[in-house]
Amino acid sequence: MPRIPRPTPVSTLPPSPAPLGSALLAVSGGLAVWASFPGALSTAGWWWSAPVGVALLTLATGGVRARRGALAGLLFGWAFLVPHLAWSGTYVGLLPWTALATACAAFYALLGALLPRLQRARAHLGPLAVACGWTGVEALRARGPFEGFPWGRLAFSQADAPTVALAALGGTALVTFAVALAGALLAAGVRALLRLPAPPGAVRGTPRVLPAAAAVLAAAAVTAAGALVPRPTAAEDGTVRVAAVQGNTPAAGLDFNAERRAVLDNHARATRALAEQVAAGDAPQPELVLWPENSSDIDPYGNADAERVIEGAVQAVDAPVLVGAVVDGPGRFVSNTGLLATPEDGLDGALDDPGRHYVKQRPAPFAEYVPHRAFFRTFTDKVDLVTRDFVHGDSVGVLRVPLADGRTVPVGDVICFEVAFDDTVRDAVRAGARFLVVQTNNATFGYSDEAVQQLAMSRLRAVESGRAVVQISTVGVSALITPDGVAHQETSLFTTAVLQGDVALRSTQTLATRVGAAPELGLSAAGLLLALTARRGPRPVRGRGGRAGTGASAARRTGTPVTL
């Protein structure tokens, strides 16, 4: 009797693009994510293009082998990070810039290798697996090598998006997860629109449109979910009147502090000018004055003239002044330090009082210290621009500021690069900080996008912590940021400015502050579990001429229909 033919199997795996198509999708995805950040193609950034970028990389890696996925991820990383980190080569050249971009892009190569498997997650959990995997790879990049480099996390592109509110629930990890999930759902919608076959008798086009529309609506719902999260701004413990002094520098570039005394004088002069306005009744009396990082690169404890200049400004304004100073020691090191000078004591005793000084815990590798100096000197002599390494501070940055009315206000001090790290900011809030100050120096990056990228991080930190944030820079961009993440009195680069305002003091800790790294660890673990339990990929299929293939390419040669 005649043999009954066996039915042709239908693959439920994502269809794979051609190699060139995969590369183009990956590069387009990287450029889309770059465009989502402030300063890239617009002042505020196109936050909505971040999920589009995720969708493009997801499509680029669907149904491919891990090796080709890794290449797509690397191309994505280069397309995103080479322009995003262009500021890192402003004055030191191409090699450091491309080396940093490539080191970070390697993490996206890892992500690209994982994405084909993540998209094969069981029970139709592919989009969830992609989002968890993306969160996990960002968590790795934030931790190593050389203590990590979290700059460029998806969350930092969302300061103006509804998704930023999710930071109050789960920190940067939850924001990144939401953006990645929205992008993965968009990719699912595109696949549904382009690849799903219509069942017999169905209205033409309907079966493709409905699943695609459902996926797009789900992505929109994920993006809009943050709008339901409250962002309280009301003061709980009163307010404090601050004045943040952006004194400017003589010039942009690595030699911005070649005239170190001029930088100090600029900040002291602007503070004395404020004091004159107060005396004339043209400005309210500040309760606390904030200077930026590197406002005194002359150690006031080793230079009596610098000490006189600082203490003279403090006496003139008659308020405590937080000074960003480079202090000699300990030993062969120097310390990037926030020093609290008071009208009563000046700088006396500040280094002996943990409530009056803070040493930066996370100096920037290759900028403030050089790991393995001898090794990296074989590639470039630029490492010796860092003549002395900065020490790593070992205490949480909370200063106890005595005010004229008798109150003592705990203020969280975060210095420059540290604002990118979740735990540094979170630890200050857990230790009792009622508001945060980010002391920074952006002079070494010229007129690049680095300053506005950093401001976006500070805005997210305000939402995440439920605290007001004052970002004060030597040259800009500076701003007063309310706990809802809105920046006020934003300054321009390389100008002199004094920002004044009443800063809300808050003590309630957000859920993100209380749970700490748990969301990040949980989502990363979920991504690993979904990857380990995902369905196996298709075995190579021999086509005509002995060629092997997988996914859609093999299906096209063998006649096997491919669906989602």
C-alpha positions in Angstrom: 0.0 0.0 0.0 1.2 3.5 -0.6 3.2 5.2 2.2 1.5 8.1 3.8 3.8 11.2 3.7 4.7 12.6 7.1 3.6 16.1 7.6 6.1 18.9 7.1 7.3 20.3 10.5 6.6 23.9 11.2 9.3 25.8 13.0 8.3 28.0 15.9 11.7 29.6 16.0 12.3 33.3 15.1 13.1 33.6 11.4 16.7 34.6 10.8 17.8 37.5 8.6 20.5 37.3 5.9 24.0 38.1 7.1 24.1 41.5 5.5 20.6 42.3 6.7 21.6 41.2 10.2 24.6 43.6 10.1 22.5 46.5 8.9 19.8 45.9 11.5 22.5 45.8 14.3 24.2 49.0 13.1 20.9 50.8 12.8 19.9 49.6 16.3 23.1 51.0 17.8 22.6 54.3 16.1 19.0 54.4 17.3 20.1 53.8 21.0 22.7 56.5 20.6 20.1 59.0 19.3 18.0 58.3 22.5 20.6 60.1 24.7 20.8 63.9 25.3 22.9 65.8 22.9 23.2 63.1 20.2 20.7 64.4 17.6 18.7 66.7 19.9 19.2 68.6 23.1 17.0 66.3 25.1 17.5 63.1 23.1 14.9 61.0 21.4 14.1 58.7 24.4 11.6 56.7 22.3 14.3 55.5 19.9 15.9 53.4 22.7 13.3 50.6 22.4 13.5 50.9 18.7 17.2 50.2 18.9 16.5 47.1 21.1 14.0 45.9 18.6 16.4 46.2 15.7 19.1 44.2 17.5 16.5 41.6 18.5 15.5 41.2 14.9 19.2 41.1 13.8 19.9 38.1 16.1 16.6 36.1 15.7 17.2 32.6 14.6 21.0 33.0 14.0 23.9 31.1 15.5 25.6 32.5 18.6 28.7 33.4 16.6 26.7 35.5 14.2 24.7 37.0 17.1 28.0 38.0 18.7 29.1 39.8 15.6 25.8 41.6 15.4 26.1 42.6 19.0 29.6 43.9 18.5 28.5 46.0 15.5 25.6 47.3 17.6 28.0 48.2 20.4 30.3 50.1 18.1 27.5 52.0 16.4 26.2 53.0 19.7 29.3 53.6 21.8 31.8 55.1 19.4 29.6 58.3 19.0 28.2 58.1 22.5 31.7 58.1 24.1 33.2 60.6 21.7 33.9 63.0 24.6 36.5 60.5 25.9 38.8 61.3 23.1 38.2 65.1 23.0 41.8 65.9 24.1 43.6 62.6 24.3 43.0 61.3 20.8 41.6 58.3 18.9 43.2 55.4 20.8 41.7 55.9 24.3 38.3 56.7 22.7 38.2 53.6 20.5 39.7 51.4 23.2 37.0 52.4 25.7 34.2 52.0 23.1 35.5 48.6 22.0 35.8 47.3 25.6 32.2 48.3 26.3 31.0 47.0 22.9 32.4 43.6 23.9 29.6 43.3 26.4 27.1 43.8 23.6 28.9 41.0 21.7 28.1 38.8 24.6 24.5 40.0 24.6 24.3 39.3 20.9 25.5 35.8 21.4 22.9 35.2 24.0 19.9 36.8 22.2 19.3 34.0 19.7 18.9 31.6 22.7 16.9 34.0 24.8 14.4 34.5 21.9 13.8 30.7 22.0 12.6 30.9 25.6 9.8 28.5 26.4 6.1 29.4 26.9 6.4 32.3 24.5 8.6 34.2 27.0 11.0 35.4 24.4 10.5 39.2 24.9 10.7 38.8 28.7 13.9 36.8 28.3 15.5 39.4 26.0 14.7 42.1 28.6 16.1 40.1 31.4 19.2 39.3 29.4 19.8 42.9 28.5 19.5 43.9 32.2 22.0 41.2 33.2 24.6 42.2 30.6 24.3 45.9 31.7 24.8 44.7 35.3 28.0 42.9 34.3 29.3 46.1 32.5 28.7 48.1 35.6 31.0 45.9 37.6 34.0 45.2 35.5 36.7 45.4 34.3 38.4 48.0 36.4 35.4 48.4 38.7 33.0 48.8 35.8 31.7 51.5 33.5 27.9 51.9 33.6 27.9 54.9 31.3 25.3 54.4 28.5 22.8 52.2 30.3 19.5 52.3 28.6 18.0 53.8 31.8 20.1 56.9 31.4 18.4 57.8 28.1 15.0 58.0 29.8 15.1 61.1 31.9 12.3 62.7 29.9 10.3 59.5 29.3 7.4 58.0 31.4 9.6 55.0 32.1 11.9 57.1 34.3 9.4 56.9 37.1 10.0 53.2 37.4 13.4 54.0 38.9 11.6 54.8 42.2 10.5 51.1 42.2 13.5 49.2 41.0 16.3 51.6 40.1 18.1 51.7 36.8 17.7 48.0 36.4 13.9 48.2 36.2 14.0 51.1 33.8 16.4 49.3 31.5 14.2 46.2 31.8 11.1 48.1 30.7 12.9 49.7 27.7 14.3 46.4 26.6 10.9 44.7 27.1 9.2 47.3 25.0 11.8 46.9 22.3 11.5 43.1 22.3 7.8 43.4 22.0 8.2 45.7 19.0 10.4 43.1 17.4 7.7 40.5 18.0 5.2 42.8 16.4 7.4 43.2 13.3 7.8 39.5 13.0 4.1 38.9 13.4 3.4 41.4 10.6 5.9 40.0 8.2 6.0 36.3 8.8 2.8 34.8 10.1 0.9 32.8 7.5 -2.8 33.3 7.2 -5.0 30.3 8.2 -7.4 29.0 5.5 -10.4 31.1 5.0 -9.2 34.0 7.0 -9.7 37.6 5.8 -6.5 38.6 4.0 -4.1 40.5 6.1 -6.0 40.2 9.4 -4.0 37.4 11.0 -0.9 39.3 10.5 -2.2 42.7 11.6 -3.8 41.5 14.9 -0.8 39.9 16.5 1.4 42.7 15.3 -1.0 45.3 16.8 -1.2 43.4 20.1 2.6 43.4 20.4 2.9 47.1 19.6 0.1 47.9 22.1 1.9 45.8 24.7 5.1 47.7 24.1 3.3 51.0 24.4 1.7 49.9 27.7 5.1 49.0 29.1 6.5 52.4 28.1 3.5 54.2 29.6 3.4 52.2 32.8 5.7 54.7 34.5 3.0 57.4 34.2 1.1 55.6 36.9 4.0 55.8 39.4 3.8 58.9 41.7 6.8 61.2 41.9 6.3 63.2 45.1 8.3 66.4 45.4 6.9 67.9 48.7 9.4 68.7 51.5 9.1 66.4 54.5 11.8 68.0 56.7 11.6 71.6 55.6 13.9 73.2 53.0 17.4 74.6 52.8 18.3 77.7 50.8 21.3 76.8 48.6 23.5 78.7 46.2 25.5 76.6 43.8 28.5 78.4 42.3 29.7 77.6 38.7 32.9 79.7 38.7 34.2 78.6 35.2 37.8 77.9 34.2 40.3 79.9 32.1 40.1 77.4 29.3 38.7 74.1 28.2 40.8 71.0 28.0 43.3 68.9 29.9 45.1 72.0 30.9 42.0 73.7 32.4 43.8 73.8 35.8 47.2 74.9 34.5 46.2 78.1 36.2 44.9 76.4 39.3 44.8 79.6 41.2 42.6 81.2 38.6 40.0 78.4 38.9 39.9 78.9 42.7 39.8 82.7 42.4 36.8 82.4 39.9 34.8 80.5 42.5 35.8 82.7 45.4 35.0 85.8 43.3 31.6 84.6 42.3 30.8 83.7 46.0 31.9 87.2 47.2 29.8 88.8 44.4 26.8 86.8 45.8 27.6 88.0 49.3 27.5 91.6 48.0 24.1 91.0 46.4 22.9 89.6 49.7 24.2 92.6 51.6 22.4 94.9 49.1 19.2 93.1 49.5 19.2 91.8 45.9 19.5 88.2 46.8 18.4 86.0 49.7 20.9 84.8 52.3 21.9 81.2 51.4 22.1 78.7 54.1 24.6 76.5 52.2 26.9 77.3 49.3 28.1 74.5 47.0 31.3 74.6 44.9 32.1 71.9 42.3 34.7 69.2 42.0 38.2 70.7 41.4 37.2 74.2 42.4 40.4 74.1 44.4 43.1 71.9 42.8 45.5 73.6 45.2 45.6 71.7 48.5 44.4 74.3 51.1 46.2 72.4 53.8 49.5 72.7 52.0 49.0 76.2 50.7 48.2 79.0 53.2 47.2 81.4 50.4 44.6 79.0 49.0 43.2 78.5 52.5 42.9 82.2 53.0 41.0 82.6 49.7 38.5 79.8 50.6 38.0 81.0 54.2 37.6 84.6 53.0 34.8 83.6 50.7 33.2 81.6 53.5 33.3 84.6 55.8 32.0 87.0 53.1 28.9 84.8 52.4 28.5 83.9 56.0 27.3 80.3 55.3 28.9 76.8 55.1 30.7 76.2 51.8 31.2 72.7 50.3 34.5 72.9 48.5 35.8 70.4 45.9 39.5 70.1 46.6 42.5 67.9 45.7 44.2 67.1 48.9 47.7 65.6 49.2 47.9 62.1 50.6 47.7 59.6 52.0 51.2 58.6 51.1 51.9 58.6 47.3 48.3 59.2 46.5 46.1 62.3 46.3 42.5 62.6 47.3 39.5 64.0 45.4 37.7 65.5 48.4 34.6 67.4 49.4 35.5 69.7 52.3 32.9 71.5 54.4 34.2 74.9 55.5 32.1 76.8 58.1 32.1 80.5 59.1 33.0 79.5 62.7 36.0 77.1 61.9 36.9 77.6 58.3 38.6 74.5 57.1 40.1 73.7 60.5 39.3 70.1 61.6 37.4 69.2 58.4 39.8 66.3 57.6 39.4 64.9 61.1 35.6 65.1 61.1 33.9 62.4 59.0 30.8 64.7 58.9 32.8 67.5 57.2 34.7 65.7 54.4 34.2 63.0 51.8 36.8 61.3 49.7 35.6 60.0 46.3 35.1 56.3 46.5 35.3 55.6 42.8 38.0 57.5 41.0 37.8 57.1 37.3 40.2 54.5 35.9 42.7 55.9 33.4 41.6 59.5 34.3 42.2 59.6 38.1 44.3 56.5 38.5 46.0 54.1 36.0 45.7 50.4 36.7 48.6 48.3 35.4 50.4 51.5 34.4 53.5 49.8 33.0 51.5 47.5 30.8 49.3 50.3 29.3 52.3 52.5 28.8 53.4 50.1 26.1 50.4 51.3 24.1 50.4 55.0 24.8 52.4 57.5 26.9 49.1 59.3 27.7 48.8 57.2 30.8 51.5 59.5 32.3 49.2 62.5 32.1 47.9 61.1 35.4 51.1 61.9 37.4 49.7 60.6 40.7 47.0 58.2 41.4 43.9 59.2 43.3 43.1 57.1 46.4 39.8 55.2 46.7 37.7 56.6 49.6 36.3 54.1 52.1 33.4 56.0 53.6 29.9 56.8 52.5 29.4 60.4 51.3 27.1 61.9 53.9 28.1 65.4 55.3 26.5 66.9 58.4 25.9 70.5 57.6 25.3 72.9 60.5 22.9 75.7 59.5 22.6 79.1 61.1 19.1 78.3 62.5 20.6 75.4 64.6 19.5 72.6 62.3 22.0 70.0 61.1 21.2 68.7 57.6 22.7 65.4 56.3 23.7 66.0 52.7 24.8 63.2 50.3 27.9 64.0 48.4 28.5 62.3 45.1 31.6 63.3 43.1 31.4 63.3 39.2 31.8 59.7 37.8 30.2 58.2 40.9 26.7 59.3 39.8 26.7 56.5 37.3 27.0 53.8 40.0 23.8 52.6 41.7 25.3 51.7 45.1 27.3 54.9 45.7 24.2 57.0 45.4 21.9 54.5 47.2 24.3 54.1 50.2 24.3 57.9 50.8 20.5 57.9 50.9 20.4 54.9 53.2 22.8 56.7 55.5 20.4 59.5 55.9 21.0 62.1 53.2 18.1 64.5 52.9 19.2 65.7 49.5 22.1 65.0 47.1 24.8 67.2 45.6 26.8 66.0 42.6 30.1 67.9 42.4 31.6 67.6 39.0 34.2 69.0 36.6 33.4 68.8 32.9 36.1 71.2 31.7 38.3 68.2 30.4 35.6 67.2 27.9 35.2 70.6 26.2 31.9 71.3 24.4 31.0 67.6 24.1 27.8 65.8 25.1 29.4 64.4 28.3 27.9 67.1 30.6 24.3 66.6 29.4 24.7 62.9 29.6 25.8 63.3 33.2 22.9 65.6 34.0 20.5 62.9 32.7 22.0 60.5 35.2 21.5 63.0 38.0 17.9 63.5 37.0 17.3 59.7 37.1 19.0 59.5 40.5 16.6 62.2 41.8 13.6 60.0 40.9 15.2 56.8 42.0 16.1 58.2 45.5 13.1 60.5 46.0 15.7 63.3 46.7 16.4 66.7 45.3 19.8 66.8 43.5 22.0 69.7 43.0 24.5 69.1 40.1 27.2 71.7 40.3 30.0 71.8 37.7 33.1 74.0 37.3 31.9 74.9 33.7 28.4 73.4 33.3 26.1 71.9 32.9 24.8 72.6 36.4 21.1 72.5 37.6 18.8 72.3 40.5 16.8 69.1 40.2 13.6 68.4 42.1 12.8 64.9 43.3 10.6 64.3 40.2 13.7 64.5 38.0 12.9 67.9 36.5 16.0 70.2 36.0 15.7 73.8 36.9 18.1 76.8 36.1 20.1 74.6 33.8 23.3 76.4 32.9 25.3 76.6 29.6 28.9 75.3 29.2 31.9 77.5 30.0 29.9 80.3 31.7 29.9 81.8 35.2 26.7 81.3 37.1 25.2 81.1 40.5 22.1 78.9 41.0 19.8 79.7 43.9 16.8 77.9 45.3 15.0 76.3 48.2 15.8 72.6 48.1 13.3 70.2 49.6 14.5 67.9 52.4 13.0 64.4 52.3 13.5 61.4 54.5 11.1 58.8 53.0 13.1 56.1 51.2 11.8 54.9 47.9 11.2 51.2 47.3 14.2 51.2 45.0 16.4 52.5 47.9 15.0 49.9 50.3 15.4 46.8 48.0 18.8 47.9 46.6 20.3 45.6 44.0 17.5 42.9 44.4 15.6 43.8 41.1 18.8 43.8 39.1 20.0 40.5 40.5 16.5 38.9 40.2 16.1 40.0 36.6 19.6 38.9 35.7 19.0 35.5 37.3 15.7 35.2 35.5 17.5 35.9 32.2 20.0 33.2 32.9 17.3 30.7 33.8 15.3 31.4 30.7 18.5 31.0 28.6 19.4 27.7 30.2 15.9 26.3 29.7 15.3 27.7 26.2 14.5 25.3 23.3 17.4 24.1 21.3 18.1 25.8 18.0 17.5 24.1 14.7 20.1 21.6 13.5 21.9 22.4 10.3 19.9 21.3 7.3 21.7 20.2 4.1 20.4 21.9 1.1 21.4 21.6 -2.6 25.1 21.5 -3.1 25.7 20.4 0.4 25.2 23.8 1.9 24.1 23.8 5.5 21.8 26.3 7.1 19.4 27.0 10.0 16.2 28.8 10.7 14.6 30.6 7.8 17.5 30.2 5.4 17.3 26.4 5.6 13.6 26.5 5.5 13.6 28.5 2.3 15.8 25.8 0.7 13.9 22.8 2.0 10.4 24.2 1.7 9.8 24.1 5.5 7.4 26.9 6.5 8.7 29.1 9.3 6.5 30.8 11.8 6.8 32.5 15.1 
